[in-house]
Amino acid sequence: MSIVPIRDLEPFQSGKKIQIRVCRKWRPKIFRLVDQFMGLHCIFVDAMGDAIEASVKEVDYDLVAPKIEDGCHYEITYFYTVKSKSSFQVVPHPAQIYLNTRTVFKKLLNVHSPIQRHRFYLQDFDSLSSRIDNDSILTDVLGHITAMQPLEEKIIADGRIEKKCEIYIENLRKKAMRVTLWGDIATSFNSNAFNELTSAKFVVFTSLKVKKYEDNTVLSSTISTMIFMNPDILELEQYKSMFNNPIDTIKMVPASTTQQIAPQQLKTTKRLSVGELNILDPDKCKDVTIISRATITRFDTHNGWWYKACPSCYKQLKTNLQTDQLVCPNPKHGVIDQIPIPWFKVGLILEDASDQTNAIIIGRSAEQLFKISCRELVVEKGFANQQEFPEAILRVKGQCKVFQFRFGNMKSNFNRSDLLIQGVFDDKVELLASSSELTELDAKMLTLAPSPLSKQVSPLDLIASPDTPPIKITSISKKRTRDDMTRAILSSIKKARRKLERSVFM
Ligand SMILES: [Zn+2]
């Protein structure tokens, strides 16, 4: 039997022989109430550099998986091919191989001219926009890691809590791209890859989904995503010569902290009146989430509406009057030589029947409220005058919203910590929660709307029945409410789950 090149394999064939190298193998896990594995998947590459996906069904996993070693060369017979998946294809090939317990693997030792170790189908960042929401084939990218956000937990709209990690990469032209990793892949990147980052700053992410978020193209992991730090590929040489500065360190982006409260929690969390907000002791509720419904009646115009933010931590940059340089208050960042990011910071006057109060809305939460990014207003539309509030901001006057607050760390002029707005909700979200139908957009809003404020605050921390004091939390009540919450959410938003798995995790 002669050896068939991978490129000549067609769907629905058997009785063929191939000589290949296993260049990738992974075990996809689907996100369900109980984790389920989906067998073993490999990428086989042959001497001509062509790749094909080969799979082992879960039922054969225990018997077949030990025969396949990553990176090794094999001669394989007694396999069959089928038509490759119509969506989420990992490598471009019309056929896919199935291996089972009858498959014969002859391991090839002392291979004279080894087959390439990796086979990626790397996409240029500029070509990614054509792949937005195109699920037929998944995307591989190579980049230089510039920043990452530590691992955090996100409440997904179906109530499940999922691990998430964001990595920022750039290409040779310094174009930036955000990659969001979910689940186990996020955990493993955080614990393994990042430890190696002092030496390895180049990364290939395979099998990503391309999406659009707030006018940006963003990437997110799928169950087939694998991460290769500093892979031995030709393309890396250019990156190495381009980014050869040894002191080029990876920036840590602050956690998105403000996990916005989930719709179901929003419903069950006791709401305070504006009058009650005024008499909260900030020192006693530093780490709790506070909910109140109020109308935006005025703006505090004394401090303008935006500031120049540090690209790494979003803190407000100060100008060194002697040198005219912009300096981040975080000594690790110091003098900023990159272009600062325009960042919203708007003072709102909020009122309800009981009283009025003032609160500050910053960054992503503000972008959510004003439905425009600060960058777009300042850079693209040219609004920069601090005294002149743009229409996008002014038009929220008179709007009644449900606000999620926390207290800031800095004492304001009135010797009282600022009330910061973490999240803004309108009646639509509440209705959605009760009708148990979440649209994909709302799911995205919940999962992808981080607000880069400072400290980690659990939104689960302030769920109290109407007659308990809102700020008193014991560990027992915390646990109980957390369990109740999980149950309530799981039973009420079941319908959204399947849709969400496809939209966020596939
Ligand atoms: Zn900074």
Residues whose N, C-alpha, C, O or C-beta is under 5 A from the ligand:
A	BS01	ZN	C310 S312 C313 K315 C328 N330 H333
